[in-house]
Amino acid sequence: MKYYIPLIAVAGLTMLSACNNNKEPEVVGGPADPMAEQLANAAPVELPPSVKANKQFRCKDNSLIFVDFMSDDKTAQLRTEKGGTATTLKAAEAGKPFTADGGFEVSGSGNDVTITVPGKKAQACHV
């Protein structure tokens, strides 16, 4: 008989805890977020474009140009050396030439493009 009383007590406590699990827990936290209103009214964040295609072009003067075309179709990264510093070129809208200050321009985004870099004339380049 002495073993039945603890078993009944355990069963009763299990039933009580199952009934209490239906209530939402009370959250006890620190002070209110001072930027909550600003965050609620903030504009949505736009992620930067990812690389859509990276291409290595051989130009008419036998030079190599490396261009990364981005997924927004309005941005390209141009490098004149394989590990060189990239120059960001922007297009006014998709399908327009990519340009940057200093005389950089890339017209087209396929395998045959026209590229202008500072100190050189525009030249045809292909993959």
CORBELKA-V570898 format. One record per residue. N is the residue number from 0. SS is DSSP state (2 for helix, 1 for strand, 0 for the rest). Layout:
n=N ss=SS
n=N ss=SS
This chain:
n=0 ss=0
n=1 ss=2
n=2 ss=2
n=3 ss=2
n=4 ss=2
n=5 ss=2
n=6 ss=2
n=7 ss=2
n=8 ss=2
n=9 ss=2
n=10 ss=2
n=11 ss=2
n=12 ss=2
n=13 ss=2
n=14 ss=2
n=15 ss=2
n=16 ss=2
n=17 ss=2
n=18 ss=2
n=19 ss=2
n=20 ss=0
n=21 ss=0
n=22 ss=0
n=23 ss=0
n=24 ss=0
n=25 ss=0
n=26 ss=0
n=27 ss=0
n=28 ss=0
n=29 ss=0
n=30 ss=0
n=31 ss=0
n=32 ss=0
n=33 ss=0
n=34 ss=0
n=35 ss=2
n=36 ss=2
n=37 ss=2
n=38 ss=2
n=39 ss=2
n=40 ss=2
n=41 ss=0
n=42 ss=0
n=43 ss=0
n=44 ss=0
n=45 ss=0
n=46 ss=0
n=47 ss=0
n=48 ss=0
n=49 ss=0
n=50 ss=1
n=51 ss=1
n=52 ss=1
n=53 ss=1
n=54 ss=1
n=55 ss=1
n=56 ss=1
n=57 ss=1
n=58 ss=1
n=59 ss=0
n=60 ss=0
n=61 ss=0
n=62 ss=0
n=63 ss=1
n=64 ss=1
n=65 ss=1
n=66 ss=1
n=67 ss=1
n=68 ss=1
n=69 ss=1
n=70 ss=0
n=71 ss=0
n=72 ss=0
n=73 ss=0
n=74 ss=1
n=75 ss=1
n=76 ss=1
n=77 ss=1
n=78 ss=1
n=79 ss=0
n=80 ss=0
n=81 ss=0
n=82 ss=0
n=83 ss=0
n=84 ss=0
n=85 ss=0
n=86 ss=1
n=87 ss=1
n=88 ss=1
n=89 ss=1
n=90 ss=0
n=91 ss=0
n=92 ss=0
n=93 ss=0
n=94 ss=0
n=95 ss=0
n=96 ss=0
n=97 ss=1
n=98 ss=1
n=99 ss=1
n=100 ss=0
n=101 ss=0
n=102 ss=0
n=103 ss=1
n=104 ss=1
n=105 ss=1
n=106 ss=1
n=107 ss=0
n=108 ss=0
n=109 ss=0
n=110 ss=0
n=111 ss=1
n=112 ss=1
n=113 ss=1
n=114 ss=1
n=115 ss=1
n=116 ss=0
n=117 ss=0
n=118 ss=0
n=119 ss=0
n=120 ss=0
n=121 ss=0
n=122 ss=1
n=123 ss=1
n=124 ss=1
n=125 ss=1
n=126 ss=0
